[in-house]
Amino acid sequence: MNARRAHAVDLDPQRVTHDLAAPVLTVVELLRQLMERQAVRRFDAGALGEEQEERLGTALVLLDRQMDELCAQHGLSRADPNLDLGPLGRLLADPEW
């Protein structure tokens, strides 16, 4: 009977949700940061009109707030959805950059 328990799958809904949320939010945060960096490059290059800058800035603020809400819903901090790549460091940049 102990051999059966050793191979049992933990299907606790809270744990499954948490374990799945972290890597999904890591990908979402990575994409959000990439979009933000691209927007900053476009701002700096003067490639956007005033209206485009306003819309893009608003969209980035809303994405950042949504990420906060998603992390809170899943009991994660903004630092949690990040992968430690060993000697390469963390996958995601510090959210406060």
VENHUKA-V157116 format. One record per pair of residues at least 6 apart in sequence whose C-alpha atoms are under 6 Angstrom apart, sorted by sequence separation. I is the first residue (numbers start at 1). J is the second residue. D is the distance in whole Angstrom. If there is no record, write none. Layout:
# VENHUKA-V157116
((I J D) (I J D))
This chain:
# VENHUKA-V157116
((71 77 6) (84 90 5) (83 90 6) (83 91 5) (82 92 6) (26 81 5) (25 81 6) (26 82 6) (22 81 5))
